[in-house]
Amino acid sequence: MQMPRLGTTKRRIAALIVLGAVAVGVWLLLSDGEGAGPEAPEQAAEPKPDRPEPVSKDPIVSEMTVEEQVDQVLLVGFDGTSPDAEIAAELGDRQLGGVLVRAENWTSTDDGRRLVSALADAAESSEPGAGDAASKSGDRIPPLFVASQEGGEYRSFPNVPPAERALDIGREGSADRAEAWALEASRTLSSLGFHRNLFPVADVATLDSPVAGRAFADDSALVAELTQAALEGCDDGGLACAPLHFPGLGAASQDTADGPATVSLDAGALTSRDLEPFRAAAAEKAPAIVLSLALYPAFDSIVPAALAPAVATDLLRGEVGFRGVAISDDLGAGAVKATYSVPDAAVAALGAGVDLIQVGSPDDQQGVANALVEAVESGEVPAERLAQAAERVLDLKRDLGLVE
């Protein structure tokens, strides 16, 4: 019998090995690993896509749209003197940070009380829509009602205290007197429905200053003492007060309401003279501070203070250590409009570190809101900066019992 050749045998063995391997592969494919016994490898879990972190850890802010967060950082004025003013409809549709009641809105104490009450009712009258942010209780987030009631002829509401100017209190030089002065005003404003007063003027000012009469004195230590005492009176009266105008407007070339103003003091003079009252306010844990719109070449020679990160963040937060709500002075002032549109100024202020943007004129307000939304959505202003500002405003509302 002829034996098969060695090469043929090798080829047959190789073919059998290949066929066996194919059969095992088909079996594994059809079984999809089931029944393969304890030795079968487990399938790797599909990796889950990364979920973006919320821009805020605040339970209310994290649920807000950009538009709702923008509304929370606006302090707006309005036209009219009656409860059916256009602002009432606005408050029914939006949840604003604050409403500034000005001299032109006030006809008498009784009418003013009714006006504020009616606006508060309007803000509560609409139920939040499906996408509207609300407090944990499910209620709408009310606005802060804000006055600018300084004293004497610098009052917005003539028949409401304080009757004395800050200068009159400064001449007495008594911290107890300053506290009582602020306490009387705060209790009255609180009874009228207000939550905050842009008060007291903490500027160190001589009698030739554009804020003379509105300020306590030209002695920084005395102004610091009286500012701190006035804030204690505000707190005891149930009102959140906001001293102004950081970092000090006493040496300004003119009133920022009239046009561009410059404070030409060097950094050393500003630190030793003008910052002292604001340091005292921060130590007293002032709930808010109003930022000036003057130019301070010691910090930024071309950008007004409220629009300059070197002032609104580095100086106010870093050096002075303030932790409350930073408010811009009214962006409709001549100092701003000389070089900026109001919407552009609002975007710069938010980016610089301001938390509550004051816009007195209704003509400017929608443009400001649109510009802020666009700036955040485009990345010009980080979303985290807007959320931080909204958080600070809401924290103040929590402190006042307006939000749970």
Backbone hydrogen bonds, N-H to C=O, Kabsch-Sander energy under -0.5 kcal/mol:
donor,donor_aa,acceptor,acceptor_aa,energy
9,T,5,R,-1.8
10,K,6,L,-1.9
11,R,7,G,-1.8
12,R,8,T,-2.0
13,I,9,T,-2.1
14,A,10,K,-2.2
15,A,11,R,-2.0
16,L,12,R,-2.1
17,I,13,I,-2.0
18,V,14,A,-2.1
19,L,15,A,-2.4
20,G,16,L,-2.2
21,A,17,I,-2.2
22,V,18,V,-2.3
23,A,19,L,-2.2
24,V,20,G,-2.2
25,G,21,A,-2.1
26,V,22,V,-2.4
27,W,23,A,-2.3
28,L,24,V,-2.3
29,L,25,G,-2.1
30,L,26,V,-2.5
31,S,27,W,-2.2
32,D,28,L,-1.2
33,G,28,L,-0.8
34,E,31,S,-2.4
36,A,33,G,-1.2
40,A,37,G,-2.0
62,S,58,D,-2.6
63,E,60,I,-1.2
64,M,61,V,-1.4
69,Q,65,T,-2.2
70,V,66,V,-2.5
71,D,67,E,-2.1
72,Q,68,E,-1.5
73,V,69,Q,-0.8
73,V,70,V,-1.2
74,L,71,D,-1.3
75,L,357,I,-2.7
76,V,74,L,-0.6
76,V,98,G,-2.2
77,G,359,V,-1.8
85,A,82,S,-1.7
88,A,85,A,-2.0
89,A,85,A,-0.6
90,E,86,E,-1.7
91,L,87,I,-2.5
92,G,88,A,-1.2
93,D,89,A,-1.2
94,R,90,E,-2.3
96,L,94,R,-0.7
97,G,71,D,-2.3
97,G,74,L,-0.6
98,G,74,L,-2.0
99,V,144,L,-3.2
100,L,76,V,-3.2
101,V,99,V,-0.6
101,V,146,V,-2.6
102,R,100,L,-0.6
105,N,102,R,-1.5
106,W,103,A,-1.4
107,T,105,N,-0.5
112,G,108,S,-2.8
113,R,109,T,-2.3
114,R,110,D,-2.1
115,L,111,D,-2.5
116,V,112,G,-2.5
117,S,113,R,-2.3
118,A,114,R,-2.6
119,L,115,L,-2.3
120,A,116,V,-2.3
121,D,117,S,-2.3
122,A,118,A,-2.2
123,A,119,L,-1.9
124,E,120,A,-1.0
125,S,121,D,-1.0
126,S,122,A,-0.5
132,D,129,G,-1.2
135,S,139,D,-2.0
138,G,135,S,-2.2
144,L,97,G,-2.0
146,V,99,V,-3.0
146,V,144,L,-0.6
147,A,196,R,-2.3
150,E,148,S,-0.8
150,E,154,Y,-1.2
152,G,162,P,-1.7
154,Y,151,G,-2.0
155,R,152,G,-1.3
160,V,157,F,-1.9
167,L,213,G,-1.4
169,I,165,R,-1.7
170,G,166,A,-2.8
171,R,167,L,-2.0
172,E,168,D,-1.1
173,G,169,I,-1.6
174,S,169,I,-0.6
175,A,173,G,-0.5
178,A,174,S,-2.1
179,E,175,A,-2.4
180,A,176,D,-2.3
181,W,177,R,-2.4
182,A,178,A,-2.2
183,L,179,E,-2.5
184,E,180,A,-2.4
185,A,181,W,-1.5
186,S,182,A,-2.6
187,R,183,L,-2.6
188,T,184,E,-1.9
189,L,185,A,-2.7
190,S,186,S,-2.6
191,S,187,R,-1.9
192,L,188,T,-1.1
193,G,190,S,-1.4
194,F,189,L,-2.3
195,H,145,F,-3.0
196,R,145,F,-1.7
197,N,240,A,-1.5
198,L,147,A,-2.5
199,F,197,N,-1.5
202,A,200,P,-0.6
202,A,244,L,-3.5
203,D,244,L,-0.5
205,A,203,D,-0.8
205,A,217,A,-2.2
209,S,206,T,-1.8
212,A,209,S,-1.7
214,R,211,V,-1.3
215,A,211,V,-1.0
216,F,201,V,-0.5
220,S,218,D,-0.6
223,V,219,D,-2.7
224,A,220,S,-2.4
225,E,221,A,-2.1
226,L,222,L,-2.7
227,T,223,V,-2.5
228,Q,224,A,-2.2
229,A,225,E,-2.0
230,A,226,L,-2.5
231,L,227,T,-2.2
232,E,228,Q,-1.6
233,G,229,A,-1.9
234,C,230,A,-2.3
235,D,231,L,-2.4
236,D,232,E,-2.4
237,G,233,G,-1.7
238,G,235,D,-1.4
239,L,234,C,-2.4
240,A,195,H,-2.7
241,C,239,L,-0.8
242,A,197,N,-2.3
244,L,200,P,-1.6
245,H,290,V,-0.5
246,F,290,V,-2.6
248,G,245,H,-2.7
252,A,249,L,-1.7
253,S,262,T,-1.2
258,D,255,D,-1.6
259,G,255,D,-1.0
263,V,295,L,-3.0
264,S,262,T,-0.7
270,L,266,D,-2.5
271,T,267,A,-2.4
272,S,268,G,-2.4
273,R,269,A,-2.2
274,D,269,A,-0.6
275,L,270,L,-2.4
279,R,275,L,-2.3
280,A,276,E,-2.2
281,A,277,P,-1.9
282,A,278,F,-2.4
283,A,279,R,-2.4
284,E,280,A,-1.7
285,K,282,A,-1.5
286,A,281,A,-2.4
288,A,241,C,-0.8
289,I,325,V,-2.0
290,V,243,P,-2.7
291,L,327,I,-3.4
292,S,246,F,-3.6
295,L,261,A,-2.9
296,Y,300,D,-0.9
299,F,296,Y,-2.8
300,D,296,Y,-3.1
305,A,294,A,-2.5
306,A,292,S,-1.7
307,L,304,P,-2.0
308,A,305,A,-1.6
311,V,308,A,-1.5
312,A,305,A,-0.6
312,A,308,A,-2.9
313,T,309,P,-1.7
314,D,309,P,-2.4
315,L,310,A,-1.1
316,L,311,V,-2.3
317,R,313,T,-1.6
318,G,313,T,-1.9
319,E,314,D,-1.6
320,V,315,L,-2.6
322,F,316,L,-2.2
325,V,287,P,-2.5
327,I,289,I,-2.9
327,I,325,V,-0.6
328,S,356,L,-2.1
329,D,291,L,-1.3
331,L,358,Q,-2.6
333,A,330,D,-1.7
334,G,257,A,-1.2
335,A,256,T,-2.3
335,A,259,G,-0.5
336,V,333,A,-1.2
337,K,333,A,-2.4
338,A,334,G,-1.4
339,T,336,V,-1.7
340,Y,336,V,-2.6
345,A,341,S,-2.3
346,A,342,V,-2.3
347,V,343,P,-2.1
348,A,344,D,-2.2
349,A,345,A,-2.6
350,L,346,A,-2.4
351,G,347,V,-2.3
352,A,348,A,-1.9
353,G,349,A,-1.2
353,G,350,L,-0.7
354,V,349,A,-2.5
355,D,326,A,-2.5
356,L,326,A,-2.2
357,I,73,V,-3.3
358,Q,356,L,-0.6
359,V,75,L,-2.8
359,V,357,I,-0.6
364,D,361,S,-1.4
365,Q,361,S,-0.6
365,Q,362,P,-0.6
366,Q,362,P,-0.6
368,V,364,D,-1.9
369,A,365,Q,-2.5
370,N,366,Q,-2.6
371,A,367,G,-2.2
372,L,368,V,-2.4
373,V,369,A,-2.2
374,E,370,N,-2.4
375,A,371,A,-2.4
376,V,372,L,-2.0
377,E,373,V,-2.6
378,S,374,E,-2.0
379,G,375,A,-0.6
379,G,376,V,-0.7
380,E,375,A,-1.2
381,V,375,A,-1.9
385,R,382,P,-0.8
386,L,382,P,-1.4
387,A,383,A,-2.4
388,Q,384,E,-2.3
389,A,385,R,-2.0
390,A,386,L,-2.4
391,E,387,A,-2.5
392,R,388,Q,-2.0
393,V,389,A,-2.0
394,L,390,A,-2.5
395,D,391,E,-2.6
396,L,392,R,-1.8
397,K,393,V,-1.9
398,R,394,L,-2.3
399,D,395,D,-2.4
400,L,396,L,-1.7
401,G,398,R,-1.7
402,L,397,K,-2.9
403,V,397,K,-1.0
